[in-house]
Amino acid sequence: MDLKAFKDPKLAKGLIASIEAWAPENAVLMEVCGTHTVAIARNGIRALMPEGIRLASGPGCPVCVTSNHDIDKVIALARIPDVIITTFGDMTRVPGSTSSLLAEQAAGRDVRIVYSPLDALRLAQEYPDRQVVFVGVGFETTTPLVAMAVKRAKDAGLKNFSVYGAHKNMPGALEAIINDPELKVDALILPGHVSTIIGIEPYRFLAEKYGIPGVITGFEPNDVLQGIAMLMRQLHEGRAEIEIAYARGVMEQGNPVAMAAIDEVFETCTATWRGLGDIPGSGYRIREEYAEFDAMRRFAPEIEPTIEHKGCRCGDVLRGIMAPSECPLFRKVCTPENPVGPCMVSGEGSCAAYFRFY
């Protein structure tokens, strides 16, 4: 597909004019996807907003919302003899209470970066005398892949593959955000990647129960501007609906095959989100039928007491009540080379985006 139109300056000017024409006097729009956060920062979209319109970043970076306690569990798994920890790259640098996977690797633990849970599955087949644990972090976009890996492991009779599951789903976090007394959100820029899987239905409660409009949009500059323009029009007309501005990527019904894979292997549970706390139904855990592939049930390691990092305000940044630049550690103590919190580690983190583009 030719994406030139989605970067066309003339179209952008027209969308900006529409935003200005429909914008209310004051409004807070939250983008809840980390990729949107980066796109907004990279393309200077925040500076194009009319006076009184604030774009707030939300809890849409899966690495960032993973709690210290979850990181500590993974570190405990890494310290078990003959265990190979496999994970996506960003996770290795996220600090836990007293260590990180990168520090554990430097201390001699076997921690390997993979690009897919299927890579971890292949490692388990190559090293039958070692235990391979895949660190499952992400929203509905990555959860189906992990579900398929677990199903393949069961079909192959693998006894040395398991998953540490820290997967989360987005709708529960959105309800927590809009009920946060410290933040008034008027509209939501909804995630494109997640929505390719779950479709539009799980968001409808935002409009029907809370009167919050939402638009699912893509990641090119004009995608984001179109999404914002559609939200401004809803606010201008006093409507609250869930709309799609990303028809080339998202269907209303989402991806039923992917959702079926999630439902077969996982069930929902309470999950702990950095900054948001415990949210019922917002996490996924492996069902009893696949319990042998749950790393925590298999190994039951001893977890060190959780310690939060002094001065780190990642939680408030993820809630949208604080811009990264307002954190007292930002640029002074916390940098991409020396991250104190995960929002500075992840390529989709708000703090990393602010450090790079503002």
Secondary structure as UniProt FT lines:
FT   HELIX           4..7
FT   HELIX           9..22
FT   STRAND          27..31
FT   HELIX           34..42
FT   TURN            43..44
FT   HELIX           46..48
FT   TURN            51..52
FT   STRAND          53..57
FT   HELIX           62..65
FT   HELIX           68..78
FT   TURN            81..82
FT   STRAND          83..87
FT   HELIX           89..93
FT   HELIX           101..106
FT   TURN            107..108
FT   STRAND          110..113
FT   HELIX           117..126
FT   TURN            128..129
FT   STRAND          131..138
FT   TURN            140..142
FT   HELIX           143..156
FT   STRAND          161..168
FT   HELIX           170..178
FT   TURN            181..182
FT   STRAND          187..190
FT   HELIX           192..198
FT   HELIX           201..203
FT   HELIX           204..210
FT   STRAND          214..216
FT   HELIX           221..237
FT   STRAND          242..244
FT   TURN            247..249
FT   TURN            252..253
FT   HELIX           256..265
FT   STRAND          266..273
FT   TURN            274..276
FT   STRAND          277..286
FT   HELIX           288..293
FT   HELIX           295..299
FT   TURN            310..311
FT   HELIX           314..319
FT   HELIX           324..326
FT   TURN            328..329
FT   TURN            331..333
FT   HELIX           342..345
FT   TURN            347..348
FT   HELIX           350..357
//
